[in-house]
Amino acid sequence: MVPFEQCPVCGHEMMRKEVEKLVRGGKHTAVITVKAEVCAHCGERLYSKETISQFEQIRLRLSRQETAQFQLMGQTFKIVLSGA
């Protein structure tokens, strides 16, 4: 049974799915694979309290640069386009 059967935003059906969430802390970003309730219509995502707590812990570790246990995936570049 899904905790939320209907989306609190649009009222459509919610489904349990595995999704990727980006969490930023300081100058670092982590890609986290997690289960969430996802609206089949608008895409709204709902996370459990435990998952949100884990996001906050990861965000803190990223901001403190405590990333030794994280898997490095590559590099990210910032590009500013003018006149776009």
Secondary structure, 3 states (H helix, E strand, C coil): CCCCCECCCCCCEEEEEEEEEEEEECCEEEEEEEEEEEECCCCCEECCHHHHHHHHHHHHHHHCCCCCCCCCCCCCCCCCCCCC
